[in-house]
Amino acid sequence: MATHEIPQLDASVRADTGKRSAARLRKEGRLPGVVYGHGQDPVHVAVDSKALNHLLHENAHLLNFNIDGNTDSVLIKDVQWDFLGDTIIHADFTRVNLSESVTVEVELEFVGEAVGLKENGAYIEHPTTMLEVECRADSIPSSIRVNISEMNVGDTLSVADVQLPDGVTAVTDEDTPVAAIHMAAAEEEEAEGLEEAAAGEPEVIGAKKEEDEGGEG
């Protein structure tokens, strides 16, 4: 990401930091947050909730943070949601230099139509949808594309198979699976076999019991 493409988010310093103040901000459509890092004192801020939501949906990580006319480069470090998981209630931002190395989580974007999915009963699983990577602050990709078009039934793609942009290295273990194609029919047959085996157990116990009873008579 080039410097001129970095989105901007306006913020204002807030003096009150209690729960009532935070609730009042949310009713006004603003969100409480904190900016910290680089040896400076933390600053309690308020930002526009819709603006931050839009940036999150655009997979933004790095921002030009305008606090009452003073601009800092910051990362969206942490976002807290309500108990339903659909409304942001607080956000943390950390100051960065554009040339410094940072570690962030980036969304995986799966592209292509896997050939294996053309078979009846085949389905794809995505055990991992976010990849932890290390790169320069000004080179954070908005997403990382994973081509699944060559995958067949029984194939698994791991982090080691993901083609990363230049300057980006994976922190997530390379053996971590990110996509796998399975056959539903095979799993159903295995489940049915286990059920039949379980159902057969009482008959064996009963037979043994009858033999014991016969021996007593």
C-alpha angles and dihedrals in degrees: 000000000000121000094248090057094058108116120233128230122192120218139175129212114250122208098193116069104172128115093258091053091049091049091050091051092052092051087054091053094255130118129222116232145158131230117202144151143079093076094295127125116265114261121210110220143174123221135183108272096212092049092052092045090053092051091049091051087052088054092242117173105164121054140180098232114206109199110184091321098320115108125211131174107238141172123227093243104175137358123198120206132198121259091272091054096230104093127060113228102175141006136200123208127189126204117240141177111237092233097050123102116250136182117226141157115249126193119246115231112204113209135180133038113274113232090218092063090069089076117092112257095018119131136171127235126200107201090173125038100162125057124201109222140172123223144126114302091242093050102057109137116227088224140348118236119225116193110215098170095108096050119120132190108294094023122128127193117207133190088268089064094054115103107225126202118257112282093020121110128185120246093181111091110273092230093059109118117235101175136013135174118219136179114239093202093058092051092048091052090050091050091048090051091053091048092051091049091050092047091052095056098078090053091057091049091048092050091052090050092053091050090052092049091049091052091053093054 
